[in-house]
């Protein structure tokens, strides 16, 4: 039970990290495009 919740939190954290990475890429792209 506890392990499942922990792995759920971990996958949420990974998803958040991917969102941050793609946001950085998008920002860099917009800056370079100008």
N, C-alpha and C positions, 0 to 999 in steps of 0.2 A: 504493500500500500504506500508506504513512505517513499520507497524507491521510485514508484511510478510517478508520484507527484514531483519528485526531484527531477526526473527526466523530462517531465512536462515543462518545468521551470527552465531547464537547460535548453530545450528546443525553442522556447519563447525568447530566451536570451540570444540564441543564434539568429533567430528571425530579426530581432531588433538590430543586431550587429550588421546583418545584410542590408537592412533598410538604411542604416547610417552610412554604410559603404556606398550604396547606390546614390544616396543624397550627395555625398562628397563628389562622386564622379559627375553627377548632373551639374553641381555647382562649378566644378572645374571646367566642364564643357561650356557652360554659359559664359564663364569668364574668358575662356580662350576664344570663343566665337566673336566677342565684341571687337 
